[in-house]
Amino acid sequence: MSAPGLPQPPALVEVRDLVKDFPVRRGVVFQRDAGTVRAVDGISFDVRRGETLGLVGESGCGKSTTARLVTRLLTPTAGTIAYDGRDVSTLGRRELLPLRREMQLVFQDPYASLNPRMTIGAIVGEPLRIHRIGSGAQERRARVRELLDRVGLDPEHHNRYPHEFSGGQRQRVGIARAIALGPRLIVADEPVSALDVSIQAQILALLRELQADLGLTILFIAHDLAVVRHACDRVAVMREGRIVELADADTLYAAPQHPYTRALLDAVPRMPRPD
């Protein structure tokens, strides 16, 4: 993060007036449209190169939908998403394929996001195979072993299956898969919420280390402000599909401006003082 008063790095991602509506259908056999639900309601924000921007809010506020819009797993109803200066809001499937190498997702549930019928070596190596990276299977296997070691897993365990690992280890597999293609942007959607507190700290430390070593830009989705405080440079607070406050992390925690932000901070558990 740049020091106060110094020029800020340019934005890698620029989101402007982003909207996402989902249709509501009624009927069991003959379904008909019965209106729409607006999950994201005209939000705008930037993710600067090399920073971690936290997007925080309660369940159902639209933050996970925003993550899928930014990575173009969903198509916006309105608004624009620019990546590295290029509008990617309306790109088709074929045009998006090169972009997939640039931006990757780390999902909330490390077990549900891993195919239980595949070994972790095959899971981590799948992006390399799909994008035809490496001169052959042997080179890809070597790269997989390197990635497993990079995230703190034993490369000799590449033939094991996801159920043979703990939750924290499975999330490391997901992170290894995410960085396999050398992306510039990682969108981490609640990456530690399903983990024990001690394991959360390890995964957050791993993400910070990878960010420093690989020059990653991270959009960090979370509902826990305590986690975000130690993980993010800036924080955007989201409520009912809208961003109600965006500030540097230190500023937001020291002097929150919006009542909803203050309510979220008041809800963070605090250890009682010893007598």
N, C-alpha and C positions, 0 to 999 in steps of 0.2 A: 504493500500500500504506500502511496506517495505521502510524504510528510505534508502537514498543513502549510498552505501558502505556496507550494510548488505546483507547477503545471501538472494536471491530471493526465494519465495515459488515455489514448483514444479508446473509443468503444469498439469492442468486437461484435457485440450484439446490440441492436437498437430496436426497441419495441415501441410502436406508436399507435395509440387509440385501438388497442387490440380487443376484439369482441369474439365470443364464441357462444352460439346458441345451440341447444340440443332439442330436437323435436320430442313432444310428448304424444304418445299414441294410446288410444283406447280401443277396447274390443279384444275378444279372444281369438275369433276366427277371422273376421273381417276388420282388420285394424284401420283406424282412421286417425288423421292428425287432429290433435286437440289443443294445439298451441305449442309454445316453446318455453324452455327454461334457459335463462341467461346465466351461464356459469362464469364467464369473464366479461366485464362490463367497461370497456374503454380504457384499459390500463396502458400506461407508458412508462418505460424505464430503459436504462442502458446497463450493460454489463461491460465494465472496462477491462482491457487486456491485462491479464495477470492477477486480477483481483478475485476475491470470493464475495459474491453478493448473496445475502440471505433473503429468502422470500418466506415470510412467516405469517401464520394465521391458523385459526381453528379448522377442524375437519369440515369439509364442504364449502370452504371459502373460495375455491377455484385455483388454488396454488398448483395442484398436480395437473389440472387441465392446462395451466399456463406452461408447465414443464413440457407437456406433450405438444403444445403449439410451437414453442420455441424450437424443438427438435423436429418439427413437422411430421410427427406421428398423427397429428390432427391438422385439418385445414381450417384456418380462421374464417369466421363469418364476415368479419370486417377488420380493417386496420392493416398494418404492415409489420413484418419482421425482416430486418436487414441483418445479414451476417457478413462481416468484413466489407461493409459498404454495398453489398448486393442484396436486392429485394428477393427474398426466398419465399414470400407468402403464398404465391400461386404456382410454384414449380410443380411439374408433374413427377410421376414416379421415376421415370428414366433420368430426368434432370436432377433429381434428389440423390441419386446413387453416389456420385462423387462427394456430395455434402455429408453423407453418412460417415465417411472417414474423418471428417473434421469435427463432428459433434457426437458424443456418446452419452448414454444414460446409465446411471447406477440406480437400481430399483430398491424399494423399501424392504421387501421380503426376500432375503437372499436364497430361500429355498424355493419359493414359487417361481422365481425368475430363472432358475436353472433347470434344464431338462433332466429329470431323474434317470432317464435311460441312457444318458451320455456320460462318459467319464469326464473328469474336470479338464483333462488334456484336450479332449475333443471339443468341449465347451469353449475353452480359451482359444483354441485354434480355429474355430468356425469362422470368425471374421476374416482371418487370414486366407482361408480357403475360398470364401465367397468373393473376396476382393482380389483373389489371385496374387497374393503377396508371397514372395519366396519362389525359388526355382523348382521346388518339389517338396514332397512330403517330409523328407529328412530335414531340410532346412526349416520347414514350419515347426517340426517337433522340437528342434533346437531353440527356436524362438519361443515356443510355449514354455519350455523349461526355464528359459531366461525370465519370462514374465512371472512365472510362479515364484521364482526366487526373489524377484523384485518386490513382490507384495508380501513376502515373509512366509511363504509356504515351501514345503520340501518338494523340489522338482521330481524326486523319486516317487511321489504319490500321484503322478499324473494319470495313472490307470485306475484310480479309485473313483467312486461315485459320490454325488453330493450328500447322500444320507450318511456317509461315513465321516463327515466333518461336522464340527460345531457351527453354530450360527455365525460367529465372528469369522471363522475360516471360510465359510461359504460366501460371506460378503467380500472377503479378499479375492475369492475366485471371480466374483462379479466385477470387482475393480480391475483385476488382471485382464478380463475380457474387454472392459471399457477402454483400457489404454493400449490394447493390442495393435490398433491401427495408427497409433501416434496422433490422437486427436488434439485439437487446440482448445475445445470447449467440453467440459464435463457437466452434465446436468444431474445432480445427485438428489433424487426424490426421496426424502425421509430415509437416508441411508443408514442411520443408526437407531431409529426408533424401535426396532424389533430386538435390540441387543441389550445385554446387561450394561450397567453403568461403566464398569471397569473396561469392558470390551469396546464400548462407545469411545472412550478416550483413546484406545489403541487405533481404532479406525480413523478417527479424526486426525491423529498424529500422522498416520500413513498418508492421508489425503494431503495434508500440509507438506509433507516431505516430497510427494510426487509433484505437487504444484511447483515447489521450488526447483526441483531437478528437471522437470519436463516443460516448464513454462506454461502450465495449464491455467485456463480461466475457468472458474467454477460458479455455477448457479446452484445454490444450496437451498433446497426446499425443506422446511421443518415447521413443526408446531410448537417446539420447545425453545423458548427464548434463552434458557440457560445454556443449551447446546450451541445455539447460534452465536451467543456472546463470545465464545472461545474459538469459533470457526470462521467468522466472517469479518470482512473489512467494512462493508456497508450493509444496512438492513432495510428492506422494504416490508412494511406491514400491510397485510391484505385482509379485507373484510367484505364479505358478500360480493365478491367479484371485482372489488375496486381496491386500489392502493391508497391507503389513508395517510401514510407517513413513510418517508424515505430519508435516511440520514446516515452519517458515519456511525459505526457501532458504538463508539465511546459516547458520542453526543446523544444518541437515542437512549442509551441506558442511563445517562446522567440527567437528561432533561427531556423526557418524552413530551411531545406537544399534543398528541391526539388522545382523547379520553379512552379510546379502545386500546391504544398502546399501553397506557397506564394501567388499564384493567388486566391486560396480559402479563405485565410485569408484576403486578400485585398477586397474580395467581402462581408465580414461580415459587416452589417450596423453598423455605429457608431453614437452615439448621438453627435450633434454639441455642441461645447463649448459655454457657455453663454457669451454674450458680456460684 
